[in-house]
């Protein structure tokens, strides 16, 4: 697939629930995790949609005002790691922060569970909301997460210190 294409599930122009402030949320199509109780089963089959140019998504983000950041969700954005990185780098050029949800843990991504491109993509993310949704650990009190196993990880600090550093601890 052309790196400048995205299998796109949808977009929310002004989200208040996918990270701090007002965020533009991009929902990637495609997820291999099949978590029981997933709220977005329609996003699992990547090929249920036709890919669209990443430039269209970036253009829409650029035209928005009053954004604090962009959140990449899904589906699992790490299932399209080159696309994730292209969008994240463009968002940083605009001057906005990048949060990314994934069903893989930070440690699994670093170990190569989603491939080399996913390890590269980590270098372009500010905060990673990691791990699968686990129904038995579901909680409405977790900030920006669905279950208590999921973490908010400051990715750049984690890469620097060779351990997962929680965003909330900073
Ligand atoms: S990682 Fe997210 S989108 Fe994928 S199956 Fe789990 S809850 Fe659903």
Boltz pocket constraint, residues with backbone or C-beta under 6 A from the ligand:
constraints:
  - pocket:
      binder: B
      contacts: [[A, 31], [A, 32], [A, 33], [A, 34], [A, 35], [A, 38], [A, 39], [A, 40], [A, 41], [A, 43], [A, 74], [A, 75], [A, 76], [A, 102], [A, 103], [A, 131], [A, 132], [A, 133]]
      max_distance: 6.0
